[in-house]
């Protein structure tokens, strides 16, 4: 199982202490998931967010990228069938065809950048359609676009 964990600290609404939220993103049973749990270091109050499939909230994704850095997925070799790539991108990112075409172009050149779990999930889906690609830990140049 591929996954990453990060911590987000905030103020506890109950006592004003430090609330530590542990967020996770992982691949399980062929799906991309995220979950979170939190507890206050002062009063012990806490909660758990049940695992949810798909795209995590922006703050969860941002915390994972800040803690671990981005990973890059890039096609390595000729694309046997662009339609397969477009279909995977549309299924995974839920984007319209014009945006999927832009992402496919990035994927075949500089590569797409995201969390390790996102890139491994996309990698697995592409491989199942006969598209050879690789995932690397890569901070990449500043200002690089990370797909939704």
C-alpha positions in Angstrom: 0.0 0.0 0.0 1.4 3.4 -1.0 0.7 6.3 1.2 1.9 9.4 3.1 1.1 11.1 6.3 1.4 14.7 7.4 0.5 16.8 10.5 -1.5 20.0 10.6 -1.5 22.1 13.8 -4.2 24.5 14.7 -5.9 26.0 17.8 -8.3 23.8 19.7 -11.8 25.3 19.8 -12.4 23.7 23.2 -9.5 24.8 25.3 -7.2 27.0 23.1 -4.4 24.4 23.2 -2.8 22.8 20.1 -4.9 20.6 18.0 -2.8 18.2 15.9 -4.5 16.7 12.9 -2.8 13.8 11.2 -3.8 13.5 7.6 -3.2 10.5 5.3 -3.5 9.7 1.6 -3.1 6.2 0.4 -4.0 3.6 -2.2 -6.1 0.7 -1.0 -8.1 -1.9 -3.0 -7.4 -0.1 -6.3 -8.7 3.3 -5.0 -7.2 6.5 -3.9 -8.2 7.4 -0.3 -7.6 10.0 2.4 -8.5 10.2 6.1 -7.6 12.3 9.1 -7.7 12.1 12.9 -7.1 14.9 15.4 -6.5 15.4 19.1 -5.7 18.3 21.3 -2.4 18.1 23.2 -3.9 19.9 26.1 -7.5 18.7 26.7 -7.4 15.4 24.8 -10.5 16.2 22.7 -10.3 14.6 19.3 -12.2 13.3 16.3 -11.7 11.1 13.2 -12.7 11.6 9.6 -13.7 8.4 8.0 -11.8 7.3 5.0 -13.1 8.9 1.8 -12.1 7.9 -1.7 -11.0 10.4 -4.3 -9.6 13.9 -4.0 -8.8 15.1 -0.5 -9.6 18.6 0.7 -7.1 21.2 -0.3 -5.5 21.6 3.1 -4.9 17.8 3.3 -3.2 17.8 -0.1 -1.2 20.9 0.7 0.1 19.5 4.0 1.2 16.3 2.3 3.0 18.2 -0.5 4.7 20.5 2.1 5.8 17.5 4.3 7.0 15.2 1.6 7.5 17.3 -1.5 5.9 16.5 -4.8 6.3 13.4 -7.0 6.5 13.5 -10.8 4.9 11.0 -13.1 6.2 10.9 -16.7 5.5 8.7 -19.7 8.7 6.8 -20.7 8.5 6.0 -24.3 6.0 6.3 -27.1 2.3 6.4 -26.1 0.7 3.4 -27.6 -2.8 4.9 -27.6 -3.5 8.6 -26.7 -7.2 7.7 -26.2 -6.3 5.4 -23.3 -4.2 8.2 -21.7 -7.1 10.7 -22.1 -9.6 8.3 -20.6 -7.4 7.6 -17.6 -6.9 11.3 -17.0 -10.6 12.1 -17.3 -11.5 9.3 -14.9 -8.9 10.1 -12.3 -9.0 13.9 -12.3 -12.7 14.3 -13.5 -11.7 16.9 -16.0 -13.2 17.9 -19.4 -11.6 16.6 -22.6 -9.7 19.9 -23.4 -8.0 19.9 -20.0 -7.3 16.1 -20.3 -5.5 16.9 -23.5 -3.3 19.5 -21.8 -2.5 17.1 -19.0 -1.6 14.4 -21.5 0.8 16.8 -23.2 2.4 17.5 -19.8 2.5 13.8 -18.9 4.4 13.0 -22.1 6.9 15.9 -21.8 7.9 17.3 -18.4 5.5 15.1 -16.5 2.7 15.7 -14.0 3.4 16.6 -10.4 1.4 15.7 -7.3 1.4 13.7 -4.1 3.1 10.3 -4.2 -0.2 8.5 -3.7 -1.8 10.5 -6.6 1.1 9.8 -9.0 1.3 6.1 -8.0 -2.5 5.8 -8.5 -2.3 7.4 -11.9 0.7 5.3 -12.8 -1.1 2.1 -12.0 -4.1 3.1 -14.0 -1.9 4.0 -17.0 0.1 0.8 -16.7 -3.2 -1.2 -16.8 -3.8 0.4 -20.2 -0.3 -0.4 -21.6 1.2 3.0 -21.0 4.8 2.9 -19.6 5.5 5.6 -17.1 7.7 6.3 -14.1 7.2 8.0 -10.7 10.0 10.0 -9.1 10.3 12.2 -6.1 11.0 15.5 -7.6 10.6 19.0 -6.2 10.8 20.4 -9.7 11.0 24.1 -10.8 9.1 26.7 -8.9 5.6 27.6 -10.2 5.0 24.2 -11.8 1.4 23.3 -12.2 0.0 20.5 -10.1 -3.2 18.9 -11.5 -6.5 19.3 -9.5 
